[in-house]
Amino acid sequence: MVNKPMLPLSPYPKKWEKPLKGTMKISFDIAVSNTKTSFGVIAHDSEGFVIGRGFSLKNEEMAGHWVNSMLSKKASRLLDC
């Protein structure tokens, strides 16, 4: 590497792990850049098959607790809860 990384490296490798048989795994991701916030949700079954997914982009800066609230609503709609 020529330059040092700007972000610290993770002390452990991250990899996707299958959920237990008969269950599903729901993953969330949030990205914030200046006045834009994007978030997504994806649900996998125990075989890794995608059950559902969703994504949204807001052209506004949002506080973390509002983003979590939006993700909960998105997950509920995604999974018909």
ABEGO torsion letter per residue (X at the ends): XABBBABBBBABBBBBBBBBBGBBBBBBBBBBBEABBBBBBBBBBAAGBBABBBBBBBBBBBBAAAAAAAAAAAAAAAAGX
